Amino acid sequence: MNDVSPSPLLRVVLRADSFATSAAGTVTLIAVLCGLVFTDTVAGIVAAVVLFAAWIAVGWTGRRHQRRDGGAELP
């Protein structure tokens, strides 16, 4: 187990991962993504792609940190 606390940026990413993996967070993100795609504008679709990529990156980082740290929760 790693005794070093995460950096402030990693803490923000882990909080975002915690929200995104909750039921309410997932529903919210899906609704926002659909809303952006259905604006039928290039900017809306680009924003949806960027948000989706950020969602994937945050989830990947959260899972990697969880595996590395043995599943420890944030204090």
mmJSON file of the N, C-alpha and C atoms, coordinates in Angstrom:
{"data_MODEL":{"atom_site":{
"group_PDB":["ATOM","ATOM","ATOM","ATOM","ATOM","ATOM","ATOM","ATOM","ATOM","ATOM","ATOM","ATOM","ATOM","ATOM","ATOM","ATOM","ATOM","ATOM","ATOM","ATOM","ATOM","ATOM","ATOM","ATOM","ATOM","ATOM","ATOM","ATOM","ATOM","ATOM","ATOM","ATOM","ATOM","ATOM","ATOM","ATOM","ATOM","ATOM","ATOM","ATOM","ATOM","ATOM","ATOM","ATOM","ATOM","ATOM","ATOM","ATOM","ATOM","ATOM","ATOM","ATOM","ATOM","ATOM","ATOM","ATOM","ATOM","ATOM","ATOM","ATOM","ATOM","ATOM","ATOM","ATOM","ATOM","ATOM","ATOM","ATOM","ATOM","ATOM","ATOM","ATOM","ATOM","ATOM","ATOM","ATOM","ATOM","ATOM","ATOM","ATOM","ATOM","ATOM","ATOM","ATOM","ATOM","ATOM","ATOM","ATOM","ATOM","ATOM","ATOM","ATOM","ATOM","ATOM","ATOM","ATOM","ATOM","ATOM","ATOM","ATOM","ATOM","ATOM","ATOM","ATOM","ATOM","ATOM","ATOM","ATOM","ATOM","ATOM","ATOM","ATOM","ATOM","ATOM","ATOM","ATOM","ATOM","ATOM","ATOM","ATOM","ATOM","ATOM","ATOM","ATOM","ATOM","ATOM","ATOM","ATOM","ATOM","ATOM","ATOM","ATOM","ATOM","ATOM","ATOM","ATOM","ATOM","ATOM","ATOM","ATOM","ATOM","ATOM","ATOM","ATOM","ATOM","ATOM","ATOM","ATOM","ATOM","ATOM","ATOM","ATOM","ATOM","ATOM","ATOM","ATOM","ATOM","ATOM","ATOM","ATOM","ATOM","ATOM","ATOM","ATOM","ATOM","ATOM","ATOM","ATOM","ATOM","ATOM","ATOM","ATOM","ATOM","ATOM","ATOM","ATOM","ATOM","ATOM","ATOM","ATOM","ATOM","ATOM","ATOM","ATOM","ATOM","ATOM","ATOM","ATOM","ATOM","ATOM","ATOM","ATOM","ATOM","ATOM","ATOM","ATOM","ATOM","ATOM","ATOM","ATOM","ATOM","ATOM","ATOM","ATOM","ATOM","ATOM","ATOM","ATOM","ATOM","ATOM","ATOM","ATOM","ATOM","ATOM","ATOM","ATOM","ATOM","ATOM","ATOM","ATOM","ATOM","ATOM","ATOM","ATOM","ATOM"],
"id":[1,2,3,4,5,6,7,8,9,10,11,12,13,14,15,16,17,18,19,20,21,22,23,24,25,26,27,28,29,30,31,32,33,34,35,36,37,38,39,40,41,42,43,44,45,46,47,48,49,50,51,52,53,54,55,56,57,58,59,60,61,62,63,64,65,66,67,68,69,70,71,72,73,74,75,76,77,78,79,80,81,82,83,84,85,86,87,88,89,90,91,92,93,94,95,96,97,98,99,100,101,102,103,104,105,106,107,108,109,110,111,112,113,114,115,116,117,118,119,120,121,122,123,124,125,126,127,128,129,130,131,132,133,134,135,136,137,138,139,140,141,142,143,144,145,146,147,148,149,150,151,152,153,154,155,156,157,158,159,160,161,162,163,164,165,166,167,168,169,170,171,172,173,174,175,176,177,178,179,180,181,182,183,184,185,186,187,188,189,190,191,192,193,194,195,196,197,198,199,200,201,202,203,204,205,206,207,208,209,210,211,212,213,214,215,216,217,218,219,220,221,222,223,224,225],
"type_symbol":["N","C","C","N","C","C","N","C","C","N","C","C","N","C","C","N","C","C","N","C","C","N","C","C","N","C","C","N","C","C","N","C","C","N","C","C","N","C","C","N","C","C","N","C","C","N","C","C","N","C","C","N","C","C","N","C","C","N","C","C","N","C","C","N","C","C","N","C","C","N","C","C","N","C","C","N","C","C","N","C","C","N","C","C","N","C","C","N","C","C","N","C","C","N","C","C","N","C","C","N","C","C","N","C","C","N","C","C","N","C","C","N","C","C","N","C","C","N","C","C","N","C","C","N","C","C","N","C","C","N","C","C","N","C","C","N","C","C","N","C","C","N","C","C","N","C","C","N","C","C","N","C","C","N","C","C","N","C","C","N","C","C","N","C","C","N","C","C","N","C","C","N","C","C","N","C","C","N","C","C","N","C","C","N","C","C","N","C","C","N","C","C","N","C","C","N","C","C","N","C","C","N","C","C","N","C","C","N","C","C","N","C","C","N","C","C","N","C","C","N","C","C","N","C","C"],
"label_atom_id":["N","CA","C","N","CA","C","N","CA","C","N","CA","C","N","CA","C","N","CA","C","N","CA","C","N","CA","C","N","CA","C","N","CA","C","N","CA","C","N","CA","C","N","CA","C","N","CA","C","N","CA","C","N","CA","C","N","CA","C","N","CA","C","N","CA","C","N","CA","C","N","CA","C","N","CA","C","N","CA","C","N","CA","C","N","CA","C","N","CA","C","N","CA","C","N","CA","C","N","CA","C","N","CA","C","N","CA","C","N","CA","C","N","CA","C","N","CA","C","N","CA","C","N","CA","C","N","CA","C","N","CA","C","N","CA","C","N","CA","C","N","CA","C","N","CA","C","N","CA","C","N","CA","C","N","CA","C","N","CA","C","N","CA","C","N","CA","C","N","CA","C","N","CA","C","N","CA","C","N","CA","C","N","CA","C","N","CA","C","N","CA","C","N","CA","C","N","CA","C","N","CA","C","N","CA","C","N","CA","C","N","CA","C","N","CA","C","N","CA","C","N","CA","C","N","CA","C","N","CA","C","N","CA","C","N","CA","C","N","CA","C","N","CA","C","N","CA","C","N","CA","C","N","CA","C","N","CA","C","N","CA","C"],
"label_alt_id":[null,null,null,null,null,null,null,null,null,null,null,null,null,null,null,null,null,null,null,null,null,null,null,null,null,null,null,null,null,null,null,null,null,null,null,null,null,null,null,null,null,null,null,null,null,null,null,null,null,null,null,null,null,null,null,null,null,null,null,null,null,null,null,null,null,null,null,null,null,null,null,null,null,null,null,null,null,null,null,null,null,null,null,null,null,null,null,null,null,null,null,null,null,null,null,null,null,null,null,null,null,null,null,null,null,null,null,null,null,null,null,null,null,null,null,null,null,null,null,null,null,null,null,null,null,null,null,null,null,null,null,null,null,null,null,null,null,null,null,null,null,null,null,null,null,null,null,null,null,null,null,null,null,null,null,null,null,null,null,null,null,null,null,null,null,null,null,null,null,null,null,null,null,null,null,null,null,null,null,null,null,null,null,null,null,null,null,null,null,null,null,null,null,null,null,null,null,null,null,null,null,null,null,null,null,null,null,null,null,null,null,null,null,null,null,null,null,null,null,null,null,null,null,null,null],
"label_comp_id":["MET","MET","MET","ASN","ASN","ASN","ASP","ASP","ASP","VAL","VAL","VAL","SER","SER","SER","PRO","PRO","PRO","SER","SER","SER","PRO","PRO","PRO","LEU","LEU","LEU","LEU","LEU","LEU","ARG","ARG","ARG","VAL","VAL","VAL","VAL","VAL","VAL","LEU","LEU","LEU","ARG","ARG","ARG","ALA","ALA","ALA","ASP","ASP","ASP","SER","SER","SER","PHE","PHE","PHE","ALA","ALA","ALA","THR","THR","THR","SER","SER","SER","ALA","ALA","ALA","ALA","ALA","ALA","GLY","GLY","GLY","THR","THR","THR","VAL","VAL","VAL","THR","THR","THR","LEU","LEU","LEU","ILE","ILE","ILE","ALA","ALA","ALA","VAL","VAL","VAL","LEU","LEU","LEU","CYS","CYS","CYS","GLY","GLY","GLY","LEU","LEU","LEU","VAL","VAL","VAL","PHE","PHE","PHE","THR","THR","THR","ASP","ASP","ASP","THR","THR","THR","VAL","VAL","VAL","ALA","ALA","ALA","GLY","GLY","GLY","ILE","ILE","ILE","VAL","VAL","VAL","ALA","ALA","ALA","ALA","ALA","ALA","VAL","VAL","VAL","VAL","VAL","VAL","LEU","LEU","LEU","PHE","PHE","PHE","ALA","ALA","ALA","ALA","ALA","ALA","TRP","TRP","TRP","ILE","ILE","ILE","ALA","ALA","ALA","VAL","VAL","VAL","GLY","GLY","GLY","TRP","TRP","TRP","THR","THR","THR","GLY","GLY","GLY","ARG","ARG","ARG","ARG","ARG","ARG","HIS","HIS","HIS","GLN","GLN","GLN","ARG","ARG","ARG","ARG","ARG","ARG","ASP","ASP","ASP","GLY","GLY","GLY","GLY","GLY","GLY","ALA","ALA","ALA","GLU","GLU","GLU","LEU","LEU","LEU","PRO","PRO","PRO"],
"label_asym_id":["A","A","A","A","A","A","A","A","A","A","A","A","A","A","A","A","A","A","A","A","A","A","A","A","A","A","A","A","A","A","A","A","A","A","A","A","A","A","A","A","A","A","A","A","A","A","A","A","A","A","A","A","A","A","A","A","A","A","A","A","A","A","A","A","A","A","A","A","A","A","A","A","A","A","A","A","A","A","A","A","A","A","A","A","A","A","A","A","A","A","A","A","A","A","A","A","A","A","A","A","A","A","A","A","A","A","A","A","A","A","A","A","A","A","A","A","A","A","A","A","A","A","A","A","A","A","A","A","A","A","A","A","A","A","A","A","A","A","A","A","A","A","A","A","A","A","A","A","A","A","A","A","A","A","A","A","A","A","A","A","A","A","A","A","A","A","A","A","A","A","A","A","A","A","A","A","A","A","A","A","A","A","A","A","A","A","A","A","A","A","A","A","A","A","A","A","A","A","A","A","A","A","A","A","A","A","A","A","A","A","A","A","A","A","A","A","A","A","A","A","A","A","A","A","A"],
"label_entity_id":["1","1","1","1","1","1","1","1","1","1","1","1","1","1","1","1","1","1","1","1","1","1","1","1","1","1","1","1","1","1","1","1","1","1","1","1","1","1","1","1","1","1","1","1","1","1","1","1","1","1","1","1","1","1","1","1","1","1","1","1","1","1","1","1","1","1","1","1","1","1","1","1","1","1","1","1","1","1","1","1","1","1","1","1","1","1","1","1","1","1","1","1","1","1","1","1","1","1","1","1","1","1","1","1","1","1","1","1","1","1","1","1","1","1","1","1","1","1","1","1","1","1","1","1","1","1","1","1","1","1","1","1","1","1","1","1","1","1","1","1","1","1","1","1","1","1","1","1","1","1","1","1","1","1","1","1","1","1","1","1","1","1","1","1","1","1","1","1","1","1","1","1","1","1","1","1","1","1","1","1","1","1","1","1","1","1","1","1","1","1","1","1","1","1","1","1","1","1","1","1","1","1","1","1","1","1","1","1","1","1","1","1","1","1","1","1","1","1","1","1","1","1","1","1","1"],
"label_seq_id":[1,1,1,2,2,2,3,3,3,4,4,4,5,5,5,6,6,6,7,7,7,8,8,8,9,9,9,10,10,10,11,11,11,12,12,12,13,13,13,14,14,14,15,15,15,16,16,16,17,17,17,18,18,18,19,19,19,20,20,20,21,21,21,22,22,22,23,23,23,24,24,24,25,25,25,26,26,26,27,27,27,28,28,28,29,29,29,30,30,30,31,31,31,32,32,32,33,33,33,34,34,34,35,35,35,36,36,36,37,37,37,38,38,38,39,39,39,40,40,40,41,41,41,42,42,42,43,43,43,44,44,44,45,45,45,46,46,46,47,47,47,48,48,48,49,49,49,50,50,50,51,51,51,52,52,52,53,53,53,54,54,54,55,55,55,56,56,56,57,57,57,58,58,58,59,59,59,60,60,60,61,61,61,62,62,62,63,63,63,64,64,64,65,65,65,66,66,66,67,67,67,68,68,68,69,69,69,70,70,70,71,71,71,72,72,72,73,73,73,74,74,74,75,75,75],
"pdbx_PDB_ins_code":[null,null,null,null,null,null,null,null,null,null,null,null,null,null,null,null,null,null,null,null,null,null,null,null,null,null,null,null,null,null,null,null,null,null,null,null,null,null,null,null,null,null,null,null,null,null,null,null,null,null,null,null,null,null,null,null,null,null,null,null,null,null,null,null,null,null,null,null,null,null,null,null,null,null,null,null,null,null,null,null,null,null,null,null,null,null,null,null,null,null,null,null,null,null,null,null,null,null,null,null,null,null,null,null,null,null,null,null,null,null,null,null,null,null,null,null,null,null,null,null,null,null,null,null,null,null,null,null,null,null,null,null,null,null,null,null,null,null,null,null,null,null,null,null,null,null,null,null,null,null,null,null,null,null,null,null,null,null,null,null,null,null,null,null,null,null,null,null,null,null,null,null,null,null,null,null,null,null,null,null,null,null,null,null,null,null,null,null,null,null,null,null,null,null,null,null,null,null,null,null,null,null,null,null,null,null,null,null,null,null,null,null,null,null,null,null,null,null,null,null,null,null,null,null,null],
"Cartn_x":[0.838,0.0,0.875,0.429,1.181,0.737,1.675,1.332,1.332,1.734,1.775,0.369,-0.09,-1.43,-1.402,-2.533,-2.576,-2.415,-1.926,-1.771,-3.151,-3.203,-4.508,-5.237,-4.504,-5.144,-5.702,-4.938,-5.426,-6.646,-6.69,-7.867,-9.107,-8.953,-10.078,-10.537,-9.573,-9.908,-10.622,-10.147,-10.777,-12.179,-12.384,-13.74,-14.663,-14.14,-14.946,-15.275,-14.317,-14.568,-15.629,-15.568,-16.563,-17.961,-18.074,-19.368,-19.81,-18.891,-19.238,-19.659,-19.147,-19.504,-20.744,-21.244,-22.5,-23.669,-24.789,-25.963,-26.41,-26.477,-26.905,-25.904,-24.634,-23.603,-23.663,-23.865,-23.945,-25.156,-26.288,-27.502,-27.316,-26.714,-26.477,-25.556,-24.459,-23.522,-24.158,-24.944,-25.61,-26.612,-27.351,-28.321,-27.619,-26.526,-25.772,-25.193,-24.635,-24.095,-25.176,-26.328,-27.43,-27.889,-27.991,-28.389,-27.415,-26.135,-25.133,-25.19,-25.366,-25.428,-26.674,-27.797,-29.052,-29.179,-28.185,-28.207,-28.007,-27.462,-27.262,-26.341,-25.387,-24.369,-23.003,-22.068,-20.708,-20.137,-20.38,-19.861,-20.437,-21.717,-22.341,-21.756,-21.527,-20.954,-19.507,-18.749,-17.362,-17.332,-18.212,-18.272,-18.646,-19.557,-19.942,-18.767,-18.018,-16.852,-15.802,-15.562,-14.581,-15.039,-16.318,-16.851,-16.759,-17.077,-16.994,-15.551,-14.62,-13.2,-12.723,-13.183,-12.812,-13.405,-14.638,-15.292,-14.496,-14.054,-13.248,-11.913,-11.262,-9.953,-10.053,-11.084,-11.287,-11.555,-12.362,-12.641,-11.407,-10.621,-9.393,-8.423,-8.276,-7.38,-7.865,-9.151,-9.704,-9.473,-9.7,-9.49,-8.015,-7.155,-5.713,-5.256,-5.737,-5.372,-5.916,-7.119,-7.73,-6.935,-6.533,-5.736,-4.367,-3.757,-2.413,-2.425,-3.49,-3.56,-4.293,-4.67,-5.349,-6.79,-7.412,-8.825,-9.078,-8.058,-8.234,-9.09,-9.933,-10.795,-10.035,-10.513,-9.94,-10.337,-9.451,-9.805,-10.841],
"Cartn_y":[-1.185,0.0,1.238,2.257,3.488,4.484,4.992,5.927,7.383,7.65,9.012,9.41,10.573,11.016,11.531,11.428,11.87,13.387,13.805,15.233,15.89,17.211,17.898,17.626,17.574,17.299,15.881,14.924,13.548,13.429,14.187,14.186,14.657,15.702,16.206,15.14,14.496,13.453,12.289,11.908,10.803,11.169,12.426,12.869,12.831,13.262,13.213,11.769,10.864,9.443,8.905,9.315,8.875,9.324,10.574,11.078,10.338,10.156,9.552,8.096,7.403,5.992,5.792,6.866,6.744,6.7,6.208,6.113,7.491,8.441,9.795,10.449,10.217,10.793,10.231,8.922,8.292,8.791,8.876,9.37,10.823,11.626,13.03,13.168,12.414,12.496,12.03,10.973,10.488,11.517,12.139,13.168,14.37,14.786,15.927,15.567,14.364,13.93,13.905,13.342,13.312,14.719,15.578,16.959,17.667,17.436,18.067,17.52,16.222,15.625,16.092,16.18,16.551,18.05,18.85,20.255,20.366,19.302,19.231,20.326,20.707,21.655,20.987,21.483,20.951,21.173,22.347,22.648,21.697,21.362,20.442,19.048,18.605,17.271,17.233,18.276,18.337,18.36,19.132,19.184,17.817,17.101,15.763,14.796,14.883,14.011,14.313,15.589,15.972,15.516,15.698,15.258,13.738,13.015,11.562,11.103,11.741,11.395,11.685,12.787,13.107,12.079,11.648,10.636,9.329,8.929,7.713,7.877,9.023,9.253,9.271,9.899,9.952,8.548,7.775,6.41,5.531,5.673,4.896,5.246,6.544,6.987,6.484,6.556,6.073,4.589,3.797,2.353,2.028,2.745,2.517,2.842,3.951,4.336,3.329,2.848,1.876,0.565,0.102,-1.126,-0.944,0.191,0.469,0.628,1.215,1.538,0.458,-0.605,-1.68,-1.378,-0.456,-0.155,0.794,1.507,2.434,3.616,4.072,5.229,6.515,7.608,8.916,9.302,9.962,10.38,11.483],
"Cartn_z":[0.0,0.0,0.0,-0.673,-0.817,0.248,1.065,2.135,1.685,0.456,-0.063,-0.502,-0.044,-0.431,-1.868,-2.567,-3.962,-4.087,-5.232,-5.509,-5.589,-5.478,-5.571,-6.899,-8.001,-9.291,-9.327,-8.803,-8.765,-7.863,-6.78,-5.906,-6.667,-7.481,-8.277,-9.271,-9.925,-10.892,-10.203,-9.016,-8.295,-7.806,-7.424,-7.052,-8.266,-9.419,-10.646,-11.004,-10.812,-11.073,-10.125,-8.88,-7.908,-8.326,-8.797,-9.263,-10.527,-11.464,-12.75,-12.614,-11.612,-11.454,-10.59,-9.99,-9.237,-10.225,-9.773,-10.648,-11.132,-10.215,-10.587,-11.549,-11.312,-12.184,-13.585,-13.685,-15.006,-15.778,-15.119,-15.781,-16.21,-15.351,-15.684,-16.891,-16.887,-18.013,-19.317,-19.255,-20.47,-20.979,-20.068,-20.479,-21.11,-20.517,-21.067,-22.432,-22.551,-23.848,-24.92,-24.599,-25.571,-25.925,-24.917,-25.178,-26.099,-25.894,-26.759,-28.183,-28.322,-29.663,-30.403,-29.694,-30.342,-30.615,-30.224,-30.634,-32.139,-32.715,-34.17,-34.685,-33.853,-34.292,-34.164,-34.918,-34.847,-33.451,-32.892,-31.557,-30.508,-30.626,-29.685,-29.78,-31.002,-31.194,-30.717,-30.996,-30.522,-28.995,-28.388,-26.925,-26.352,-27.002,-26.544,-26.65,-27.723,-27.897,-26.837,-26.567,-25.548,-24.168,-23.85,-22.561,-22.418,-23.489,-23.449,-23.255,-23.948,-23.792,-22.37,-21.793,-20.411,-19.453,-19.712,-18.886,-18.911,-20.088,-20.231,-19.506,-19.684,-19.057,-17.533,-17.01,-15.56,-15.015,-15.712,-15.283,-15.327,-16.374,-16.501,-15.377,-15.108,-14.034,-12.684,-12.445,-11.181,-10.978,-12.029,-11.914,-11.717,-12.415,-12.279,-10.856,-10.33,-8.969,-7.959,-8.195,-7.287,-7.282,-8.463,-8.543,-7.874,-8.124,-7.599,-6.083,-5.583,-4.151,-3.357,-3.977,-3.269,-2.913,-3.617,-3.383,-2.221,-1.771,-0.649,-1.085,-0.187,-0.439,-0.11,-0.673,-0.332,1.083,1.802,3.173,3.178],
"occupancy":[1.0,1.0,1.0,1.0,1.0,1.0,1.0,1.0,1.0,1.0,1.0,1.0,1.0,1.0,1.0,1.0,1.0,1.0,1.0,1.0,1.0,1.0,1.0,1.0,1.0,1.0,1.0,1.0,1.0,1.0,1.0,1.0,1.0,1.0,1.0,1.0,1.0,1.0,1.0,1.0,1.0,1.0,1.0,1.0,1.0,1.0,1.0,1.0,1.0,1.0,1.0,1.0,1.0,1.0,1.0,1.0,1.0,1.0,1.0,1.0,1.0,1.0,1.0,1.0,1.0,1.0,1.0,1.0,1.0,1.0,1.0,1.0,1.0,1.0,1.0,1.0,1.0,1.0,1.0,1.0,1.0,1.0,1.0,1.0,1.0,1.0,1.0,1.0,1.0,1.0,1.0,1.0,1.0,1.0,1.0,1.0,1.0,1.0,1.0,1.0,1.0,1.0,1.0,1.0,1.0,1.0,1.0,1.0,1.0,1.0,1.0,1.0,1.0,1.0,1.0,1.0,1.0,1.0,1.0,1.0,1.0,1.0,1.0,1.0,1.0,1.0,1.0,1.0,1.0,1.0,1.0,1.0,1.0,1.0,1.0,1.0,1.0,1.0,1.0,1.0,1.0,1.0,1.0,1.0,1.0,1.0,1.0,1.0,1.0,1.0,1.0,1.0,1.0,1.0,1.0,1.0,1.0,1.0,1.0,1.0,1.0,1.0,1.0,1.0,1.0,1.0,1.0,1.0,1.0,1.0,1.0,1.0,1.0,1.0,1.0,1.0,1.0,1.0,1.0,1.0,1.0,1.0,1.0,1.0,1.0,1.0,1.0,1.0,1.0,1.0,1.0,1.0,1.0,1.0,1.0,1.0,1.0,1.0,1.0,1.0,1.0,1.0,1.0,1.0,1.0,1.0,1.0,1.0,1.0,1.0,1.0,1.0,1.0,1.0,1.0,1.0,1.0,1.0,1.0,1.0,1.0,1.0,1.0,1.0,1.0],
"B_iso_or_equiv":[0.0,0.0,0.0,0.0,0.0,0.0,0.0,0.0,0.0,0.0,0.0,0.0,0.0,0.0,0.0,0.0,0.0,0.0,0.0,0.0,0.0,0.0,0.0,0.0,0.0,0.0,0.0,0.0,0.0,0.0,0.0,0.0,0.0,0.0,0.0,0.0,0.0,0.0,0.0,0.0,0.0,0.0,0.0,0.0,0.0,0.0,0.0,0.0,0.0,0.0,0.0,0.0,0.0,0.0,0.0,0.0,0.0,0.0,0.0,0.0,0.0,0.0,0.0,0.0,0.0,0.0,0.0,0.0,0.0,0.0,0.0,0.0,0.0,0.0,0.0,0.0,0.0,0.0,0.0,0.0,0.0,0.0,0.0,0.0,0.0,0.0,0.0,0.0,0.0,0.0,0.0,0.0,0.0,0.0,0.0,0.0,0.0,0.0,0.0,0.0,0.0,0.0,0.0,0.0,0.0,0.0,0.0,0.0,0.0,0.0,0.0,0.0,0.0,0.0,0.0,0.0,0.0,0.0,0.0,0.0,0.0,0.0,0.0,0.0,0.0,0.0,0.0,0.0,0.0,0.0,0.0,0.0,0.0,0.0,0.0,0.0,0.0,0.0,0.0,0.0,0.0,0.0,0.0,0.0,0.0,0.0,0.0,0.0,0.0,0.0,0.0,0.0,0.0,0.0,0.0,0.0,0.0,0.0,0.0,0.0,0.0,0.0,0.0,0.0,0.0,0.0,0.0,0.0,0.0,0.0,0.0,0.0,0.0,0.0,0.0,0.0,0.0,0.0,0.0,0.0,0.0,0.0,0.0,0.0,0.0,0.0,0.0,0.0,0.0,0.0,0.0,0.0,0.0,0.0,0.0,0.0,0.0,0.0,0.0,0.0,0.0,0.0,0.0,0.0,0.0,0.0,0.0,0.0,0.0,0.0,0.0,0.0,0.0,0.0,0.0,0.0,0.0,0.0,0.0,0.0,0.0,0.0,0.0,0.0,0.0],
"pdbx_formal_charge":[null,null,null,null,null,null,null,null,null,null,null,null,null,null,null,null,null,null,null,null,null,null,null,null,null,null,null,null,null,null,null,null,null,null,null,null,null,null,null,null,null,null,null,null,null,null,null,null,null,null,null,null,null,null,null,null,null,null,null,null,null,null,null,null,null,null,null,null,null,null,null,null,null,null,null,null,null,null,null,null,null,null,null,null,null,null,null,null,null,null,null,null,null,null,null,null,null,null,null,null,null,null,null,null,null,null,null,null,null,null,null,null,null,null,null,null,null,null,null,null,null,null,null,null,null,null,null,null,null,null,null,null,null,null,null,null,null,null,null,null,null,null,null,null,null,null,null,null,null,null,null,null,null,null,null,null,null,null,null,null,null,null,null,null,null,null,null,null,null,null,null,null,null,null,null,null,null,null,null,null,null,null,null,null,null,null,null,null,null,null,null,null,null,null,null,null,null,null,null,null,null,null,null,null,null,null,null,null,null,null,null,null,null,null,null,null,null,null,null,null,null,null,null,null,null],
"auth_seq_id":[1,1,1,2,2,2,3,3,3,4,4,4,5,5,5,6,6,6,7,7,7,8,8,8,9,9,9,10,10,10,11,11,11,12,12,12,13,13,13,14,14,14,15,15,15,16,16,16,17,17,17,18,18,18,19,19,19,20,20,20,21,21,21,22,22,22,23,23,23,24,24,24,25,25,25,26,26,26,27,27,27,28,28,28,29,29,29,30,30,30,31,31,31,32,32,32,33,33,33,34,34,34,35,35,35,36,36,36,37,37,37,38,38,38,39,39,39,40,40,40,41,41,41,42,42,42,43,43,43,44,44,44,45,45,45,46,46,46,47,47,47,48,48,48,49,49,49,50,50,50,51,51,51,52,52,52,53,53,53,54,54,54,55,55,55,56,56,56,57,57,57,58,58,58,59,59,59,60,60,60,61,61,61,62,62,62,63,63,63,64,64,64,65,65,65,66,66,66,67,67,67,68,68,68,69,69,69,70,70,70,71,71,71,72,72,72,73,73,73,74,74,74,75,75,75],
"auth_comp_id":["MET","MET","MET","ASN","ASN","ASN","ASP","ASP","ASP","VAL","VAL","VAL","SER","SER","SER","PRO","PRO","PRO","SER","SER","SER","PRO","PRO","PRO","LEU","LEU","LEU","LEU","LEU","LEU","ARG","ARG","ARG","VAL","VAL","VAL","VAL","VAL","VAL","LEU","LEU","LEU","ARG","ARG","ARG","ALA","ALA","ALA","ASP","ASP","ASP","SER","SER","SER","PHE","PHE","PHE","ALA","ALA","ALA","THR","THR","THR","SER","SER","SER","ALA","ALA","ALA","ALA","ALA","ALA","GLY","GLY","GLY","THR","THR","THR","VAL","VAL","VAL","THR","THR","THR","LEU","LEU","LEU","ILE","ILE","ILE","ALA","ALA","ALA","VAL","VAL","VAL","LEU","LEU","LEU","CYS","CYS","CYS","GLY","GLY","GLY","LEU","LEU","LEU","VAL","VAL","VAL","PHE","PHE","PHE","THR","THR","THR","ASP","ASP","ASP","THR","THR","THR","VAL","VAL","VAL","ALA","ALA","ALA","GLY","GLY","GLY","ILE","ILE","ILE","VAL","VAL","VAL","ALA","ALA","ALA","ALA","ALA","ALA","VAL","VAL","VAL","VAL","VAL","VAL","LEU","LEU","LEU","PHE","PHE","PHE","ALA","ALA","ALA","ALA","ALA","ALA","TRP","TRP","TRP","ILE","ILE","ILE","ALA","ALA","ALA","VAL","VAL","VAL","GLY","GLY","GLY","TRP","TRP","TRP","THR","THR","THR","GLY","GLY","GLY","ARG","ARG","ARG","ARG","ARG","ARG","HIS","HIS","HIS","GLN","GLN","GLN","ARG","ARG","ARG","ARG","ARG","ARG","ASP","ASP","ASP","GLY","GLY","GLY","GLY","GLY","GLY","ALA","ALA","ALA","GLU","GLU","GLU","LEU","LEU","LEU","PRO","PRO","PRO"],
"auth_asym_id":["A","A","A","A","A","A","A","A","A","A","A","A","A","A","A","A","A","A","A","A","A","A","A","A","A","A","A","A","A","A","A","A","A","A","A","A","A","A","A","A","A","A","A","A","A","A","A","A","A","A","A","A","A","A","A","A","A","A","A","A","A","A","A","A","A","A","A","A","A","A","A","A","A","A","A","A","A","A","A","A","A","A","A","A","A","A","A","A","A","A","A","A","A","A","A","A","A","A","A","A","A","A","A","A","A","A","A","A","A","A","A","A","A","A","A","A","A","A","A","A","A","A","A","A","A","A","A","A","A","A","A","A","A","A","A","A","A","A","A","A","A","A","A","A","A","A","A","A","A","A","A","A","A","A","A","A","A","A","A","A","A","A","A","A","A","A","A","A","A","A","A","A","A","A","A","A","A","A","A","A","A","A","A","A","A","A","A","A","A","A","A","A","A","A","A","A","A","A","A","A","A","A","A","A","A","A","A","A","A","A","A","A","A","A","A","A","A","A","A","A","A","A","A","A","A"],
"auth_atom_id":["N","CA","C","N","CA","C","N","CA","C","N","CA","C","N","CA","C","N","CA","C","N","CA","C","N","CA","C","N","CA","C","N","CA","C","N","CA","C","N","CA","C","N","CA","C","N","CA","C","N","CA","C","N","CA","C","N","CA","C","N","CA","C","N","CA","C","N","CA","C","N","CA","C","N","CA","C","N","CA","C","N","CA","C","N","CA","C","N","CA","C","N","CA","C","N","CA","C","N","CA","C","N","CA","C","N","CA","C","N","CA","C","N","CA","C","N","CA","C","N","CA","C","N","CA","C","N","CA","C","N","CA","C","N","CA","C","N","CA","C","N","CA","C","N","CA","C","N","CA","C","N","CA","C","N","CA","C","N","CA","C","N","CA","C","N","CA","C","N","CA","C","N","CA","C","N","CA","C","N","CA","C","N","CA","C","N","CA","C","N","CA","C","N","CA","C","N","CA","C","N","CA","C","N","CA","C","N","CA","C","N","CA","C","N","CA","C","N","CA","C","N","CA","C","N","CA","C","N","CA","C","N","CA","C","N","CA","C","N","CA","C","N","CA","C","N","CA","C","N","CA","C","N","CA","C","N","CA","C","N","CA","C"],
"pdbx_PDB_model_num":[1,1,1,1,1,1,1,1,1,1,1,1,1,1,1,1,1,1,1,1,1,1,1,1,1,1,1,1,1,1,1,1,1,1,1,1,1,1,1,1,1,1,1,1,1,1,1,1,1,1,1,1,1,1,1,1,1,1,1,1,1,1,1,1,1,1,1,1,1,1,1,1,1,1,1,1,1,1,1,1,1,1,1,1,1,1,1,1,1,1,1,1,1,1,1,1,1,1,1,1,1,1,1,1,1,1,1,1,1,1,1,1,1,1,1,1,1,1,1,1,1,1,1,1,1,1,1,1,1,1,1,1,1,1,1,1,1,1,1,1,1,1,1,1,1,1,1,1,1,1,1,1,1,1,1,1,1,1,1,1,1,1,1,1,1,1,1,1,1,1,1,1,1,1,1,1,1,1,1,1,1,1,1,1,1,1,1,1,1,1,1,1,1,1,1,1,1,1,1,1,1,1,1,1,1,1,1,1,1,1,1,1,1,1,1,1,1,1,1,1,1,1,1,1,1]
}}}
